[in-house]
Amino acid sequence: MSDNRLPLTILIVEDNPGDLFLLEELLRGSTLPIKQLIKVTSATEARKALQSIEINLVLLDLSLPDSNGLQSYEMVDEYARSLPIVVLTGLIDMEVALETMASGAQDYLIKGEFDEKLLEKSIQYSIERKKSQESLRESNDRYKFVTRVTNDVVWDMNLPTKRILWAEENMKRLFGYDIDNGETNFDFWTEKIHPEERDRVVKKLLSVCEDNNSDRWEDEYRFKRSNDTYAYVLDKGYLLYINGKAIRMIGSMQDITERKLAELKLLDSEKRFRSLVQNGSDMIKI
């Protein structure tokens, strides 16, 4: 059973007795599974109800004794962030109704111009829309949490457009770049690769993206920081396919500079040791 068919507790915020009576009649004449209607006449009373009662949806009049217009929405929304809000408005308040939609309201209805079917449709739509928004918000929160608990710069590349979304906080912390809205074009990345390695790295990535039998890409290279120094990075990406075509690559860039410098130092020591051994052997022969 879909969640929007579960019994609903609806909070009605309306101070006009006539409008309230008509709204109740329309709700009871619909096929909505209504469990309870909670009726209040002000934004202050609505806030109290939201704190004490488990509400599923709010029907909000914008003209109230203690608030008006967008203020009414903002006062109620502060205590109903996870709930769908349907705004009830008159023709003269259409502009304000649109502002509430931009601020997060799920829908608006013009008083006197809707029946029980339109009201029912609006409520069902609002519940589903809010559910989708909350699911997206939770997904974004998880993404932000993952990027905060790891030192990697997580990225997401749209292959058809070659646009890349970066984990902004880690990109700035590790490499010093402050990226507007976390998104860049493909050239932003390629231009930061060391010139001696750029062609190899880019060709390998594009080759993997064009090979329908591949599902991942991995490479090590030097990546320029904002202060013009270079970091050694290990970069990994995983391809996502739709209908057999790669459409996204999601990956992470790890700063391995300390490890790489230690490896290079060890390699240099080994070379010098072998040189000393070889020279020492020659001296003994002489």
NULODREN-539415 format. One record per residue (C-alpha): residue in three letters; z, y, x. Coordinates in steps of 0.25 Angstrom, whole numbers, plus 2048, in hexadecimal, padded with zeros to 3 digits. Last residue first. Layout:
N
ALAZYX...
This chain:
286
ILE7DE7F496DLYS7E07E8964ILE7EE7EE960MET7E87FC95EASP7DE7F6954SER7E87EF94CGLY7F07FB94BASN7E4803946GLN7E27F993BVAL7F17F8938LEU7F1808937SER7E580992FARG7EA7FE925PHE7F7806924ARG7EF813922LYS7E780D917GLU7F4807911SER7FA815911ASP7EE81B90ALEU7EE8108FFLEU7FD8138FDLYS7FB8228FCLEU7EF81F8F2GLU7F88168EAALA8038208EALEU7F982B8E6LYS7F48238DAARG8028208D5GLU80682E8D5THR7F98338CFILE7F98288C4ASP7F88328B8GLN7F482A8ACMET7E982D8A3SER7E9826895GLY7DE82188CILE7D782187EMET7C882087EARG7C1823871ILE7B481F869ALA7AF813870LYS7A580C867GLY7A67FE861ASN7A8803853ILE7B480B857TYR7B9809866LEU7C580F86DLEU7C580F87CTYR7D180E885GLY7D3818891LYS7DB81789EASP7DC8228A9LEU7E48208B6VAL7E682E8BCTYR7E78348CAALA7EB8428C9TYR7E384E8CFTHR7E785C8D2ASP7E08688CCASN7EC86D8C5SER7E78698B7ARG7E785A8BDLYS7DA8548C1PHE7D98458BEARG7D683B8C9TYR7D182D8C5GLU7D681F8C1ASP7CE8188B6GLU7CF8108A9TRP7C780E89DARG7C8805891ASP7C17FD885SER7B47F988CASN7AA7F1885ASN7A37FC87EASP7A080388BGLU79D812889CYS7AB81688AVAL7AD80D897SER7A181489DLEU7A6822899LEU7B481F8A0LYS7AD8198ADLYS7A38258AEVAL7AF82F8ADVAL7B78288B7ARG7AC8268C2ASP7A68348C0ARG7B483B8C1GLU7B98348CDGLU7B683D8D9PRO7B68498D0HIS7C58478CCILE7C68458BDLYS7CA8528B6GLU7BC8568B2THR7BA8498AATRP7C784B8A2PHE7C385989DASP7B585589CPHE7B884B890ASN7BC856887THR7CB85A885GLU7D685887AGLY7E585A87BASN7E5865871ASP7E386F87DILE7E586788AASP7F086C894TYR7EC8658A1GLY7F78638ABPHE7F38558B0LEU80084D8ADARG8088568A3LYS7FC85C89DMET7F584F89AASN802849896GLU80585488BGLU7F6854886ALA7F4846884TRP7E4847884LEU7D984787AILE7CB845880ARG7BE84987ALYS7B284187ETHR7AC844870PRO7A683586ELEU7B182F877ASN7BE836871MET7C883587CASP7D783387ATRP7E0836886VAL7EE83288AVAL7F3839897ASP7FD82F89CASN80C8328A0THR81182A894VAL81C82D88AARG81683A885THR808835883VAL80D82A87APHE816834872LYS80A83D870TYR80183186BARG80D82C862ASP80E83A85CASN7FF83A85ASER80082D852GLU80B83284AARG80483E846LEU7F7836842SER80082D83AGLU806839833GLN7F983F830SER7F483382ALYS800831821LYS7FF84081DARG7F083E819GLU7F4831811ILE7FF83880ASER7F7845807TYR7EB83C802GLN7F48357F8ILE7FA8427F4SER7ED8497F2LYS7E783E7EAGLU7F383D7E1LEU7F284C7DELEU7E384B7DCLYS7E58407D2GLU7F18477CBASP7EA8547C9PHE7E78607D2GLU7E286E7D0GLY7EF8747C9LYS7F58767D7ILE7EC8757E3LEU7EF8697EBTYR7F18687FAASP7F085D804GLN7F7857811ALA7FF863815GLY7FF864825SER7FE872829ALA7EF873826MET7F186E818THR7FC878816GLU7F288381ALEU7E887E810ALA7F387F805VAL7F588E80AGLU7E7891808MET7E788B7FAASP7F38937F6ILE7EC89B7EBLEU7E688E7E5GLY7F48897E3THR7FB87F7ECLEU8028717ECVAL80286C7FBVAL80385D7FDILE80C859809PRO80C84B80FLEU818848817SER81B846826ARG81E855828ALA82685681BTYR83385E81FGLU82B869827ASP82086781CVAL82886D811MET82B87B818GLU81D87B81ETYR816879810SER81E884809GLN81C88D815LEU80D88B813GLY80D891805ASN81B896800SER829893802ASP8378947FBPRO8338947EDLEU82688C7EFSER81788E7EFLEU8118837F8ASP8138787EELEU81586B7F6LEU81385D7F2VAL81A8547FCLEU8188467FFASN820839803ILE82E83E802GLU83B837807ILE846840802SER851848809GLN849851813LEU83D85380BALA8458577FFLYS84C862807ARG83F86780CALA8398677FEGLU84586F7F9THR84387A804ALA83487A800SER83787D7F2THR8368777E4VAL8398687E6LYS83585C7DEILE83684D7E4LEU82D8447DDGLN8308357DELYS8298287E0ILE81B82C7DDPRO8118217DELEU80482A7DCTHR7FC8267D0SER7FC8347CBGLY8028397BEARG81083A7C4LEU80A8437CFLEU80284C7C5GLU80E84D7BCGLU8178517C7LEU80D85C7CCLEU80C8627BEPHE81B8637BDLEU81D8697CBASP8128737C8GLY8198787BBPRO8268787C2ASN8218817CDASP82B87F7DAGLU8238737E0VAL82686A7ECILE82385C7E8LEU8298517F1ILE8228447EETHR8298367F0LEU81D82C7EFPRO81D81D7ECLEU8148167F6ARG8058177F2ASN8028217FEASP808817808SER7FC80E805MET800800800
